[in-house]
């Protein structure tokens, strides 16, 4: 029986600190690979974020899924297995965006979505003829991709099931790697398949991992109607362009939606134009929030800093907005130029990158700005983002926001959800920032 080892690498850890709790969500991509693997293969799955890895050479193939933050660690893991003569295939967003870099650390690289090439990779591995690179078509139909969650058994994850209903996003924000990976394509899974997957779950909370669950508002509404009888409490990510439709929001709420991650990104229309996010209309932000509150849907608002029109007042304006709107939770992040994005290419062209491959640089730390912003010192920008997070997750702020009763504290269960999520993200502030990528792991 051939043996397959699937690994999800961590980004790193602070010396002497435990695993970062807020990152312990099930890695759905690996469960999809397991589902596509023929039954004659024996599968071992290891999650570097929640357990100590075992580097046993007693396996025939190792598959590692890497993102930019975990690439350094992924390459280290690959090197240890390859030193034992075990072939390694690398895949994931980072391998897709940097295939030549990844190829230097692996026997094979999967570029794009694994669904189109995984059976071929396994067969070539058995025959001892792995190719250097396997390119997959990102336009194939999303059918028959229900994950095999048995690989998660016995591991410590948050009690939230991850489910994919669509893939890609129809928009082209310059900082987003999704547009670069999927090249603007947006595809939905058949509703019947998603319903069947949901009915098999034990968890009552679901996070739909779609990059934009309302990317096709009409199809989204039909999906919401189909899952309404199932009784799940769910969260996802949504763009503001569809959140002006009161009827769509009502259907969303009836289906069990309790919260949405919404990328406000900036309160400055000029910055939104630079990032290519003109679908966001600042003058409609408060209307969208009011409509969501009426429906009982909370908002995880995200803000990005580091664009040309940001000033010291931009930070205060965003924090004030988050407090005035009593956002359930919020993120105040600086720009990160991920490889392959228009932002990354522009900053390199302008000579503003501190480290061209920041994800591999020994001096880079999680939470650092890897480029020089315009009109503001990079250290100042980092500190402003940290200060906003500290203030937003301070006890006075959390208590004030808890006193919003239409949404944040609308029921005893919602109150529990509010405090669990706020305290989780508050703790993340000390666990996460300053981590050396790939360090202090096994």
PyMOL commands that set and color helices and strands:
alter all, ss='L'
color gray80, all
select helices_A, chain A and resi 21-23+28-36+71-83+93-97+99-103+114-116+118-126+149-152+177-182+191-199+217-230+240-242+246-254+269-274+282-294+312-324+342-349+358-360+378-392+395-402+412-432
alter helices_A, ss='H'
color red, helices_A
select strands_A, chain A and resi 3-8+42-47+61-65+88-91+108-111+133-135+161-163+166-168+186-188+205-208+233-238+257-265+298-305+329-334
alter strands_A, ss='S'
color yellow, strands_A
deselect
rebuild
show_as cartoon
